[in-house]
Amino acid sequence: MADKIVHCHLSVRGALRWPKRELRGMFRSASTGKLLTADECREVLFDHLAQGHEVIPCGPACEGFDYSGNGCPGHEESPCPT
């Protein structure tokens, strides 16, 4: 039987309630690579909400990721040979 992997996701609305010290550095600028300030991170999160994203992946988006709230649907992983 194959194992199931489920990737982590973050609630956008939940993250918007975090204090500034927890938001600071959550995202990097795509152009410069610098860590964003808390206010810049908040803007990124509001942009996700404007796009209809209730959750975002904690890493690269996996196949079938559901931004409307369910996140990763889970993926079958073949068992390791013993």
C-alpha positions as CSV (number, residue, x, y, z in Angstrom):
1,M,0.0,0.0,0.0
2,A,1.3,3.4,-0.9
3,D,1.8,6.2,1.6
4,K,0.1,9.6,1.2
5,I,2.0,12.8,1.4
6,V,0.1,16.1,2.2
7,H,2.0,19.4,1.8
8,C,1.6,22.2,4.3
9,H,-0.3,25.3,3.6
10,L,-1.0,28.6,5.4
11,S,-4.3,30.4,6.0
12,V,-4.0,33.8,4.5
13,R,-6.6,35.3,6.8
14,G,-4.9,33.7,9.8
15,A,-1.5,35.1,8.9
16,L,-3.0,38.6,8.5
17,R,-3.8,38.4,12.3
18,W,-0.2,37.8,13.2
19,P,1.8,40.6,14.9
20,K,4.4,42.5,12.8
21,R,7.3,40.6,14.4
22,E,6.0,37.3,13.0
23,L,5.2,38.7,9.5
24,R,8.6,40.3,9.0
25,G,10.7,38.2,6.6
26,M,7.9,35.8,5.7
27,F,8.4,36.5,2.0
28,R,11.3,37.6,-0.2
29,S,11.3,40.1,-3.1
30,A,11.2,38.2,-6.4
31,S,13.4,40.8,-8.0
32,T,16.0,41.5,-5.3
33,G,15.8,38.5,-3.0
34,K,15.6,40.7,0.1
35,L,13.3,39.8,3.0
36,L,10.2,41.9,3.0
37,T,9.1,44.1,5.9
38,A,6.0,43.2,7.9
39,D,3.9,45.8,6.0
40,E,5.2,44.5,2.6
41,C,4.3,40.9,3.7
42,R,0.8,42.1,4.7
43,E,0.4,43.6,1.2
44,V,1.4,40.2,-0.4
45,L,-1.2,38.5,1.8
46,F,-3.9,41.0,0.8
47,D,-2.9,40.4,-2.9
48,H,-3.5,36.7,-2.4
49,L,-7.0,37.4,-0.9
50,A,-7.8,39.7,-3.9
51,Q,-6.9,36.7,-6.1
52,G,-9.4,34.5,-4.1
53,H,-6.6,32.6,-2.3
54,E,-7.8,31.5,1.2
55,V,-4.6,29.4,1.7
56,I,-1.2,29.5,0.1
57,P,1.4,26.7,0.0
58,C,4.3,26.8,2.4
59,G,6.7,25.8,-0.4
60,P,6.3,25.5,-4.1
61,A,2.7,24.8,-5.1
62,C,2.1,21.1,-5.7
63,E,0.0,19.5,-8.4
64,G,-3.7,20.0,-7.7
65,F,-3.2,22.6,-4.9
66,D,-6.5,24.2,-4.0
67,Y,-6.1,27.9,-3.1
68,S,-9.8,28.2,-2.1
69,G,-9.2,26.5,1.2
70,N,-8.4,22.8,0.9
71,G,-4.7,23.2,0.0
72,C,-2.8,20.0,-1.0
73,P,-5.1,17.1,-2.1
74,G,-2.5,14.6,-1.0
75,H,-0.2,12.6,-3.2
76,E,0.5,8.8,-3.3
77,E,4.0,7.8,-2.7
78,S,5.4,4.5,-3.7
79,P,6.7,2.4,-0.8
80,C,10.5,2.1,-0.5
81,P,11.8,-1.3,-1.5
82,T,13.2,-3.2,1.5
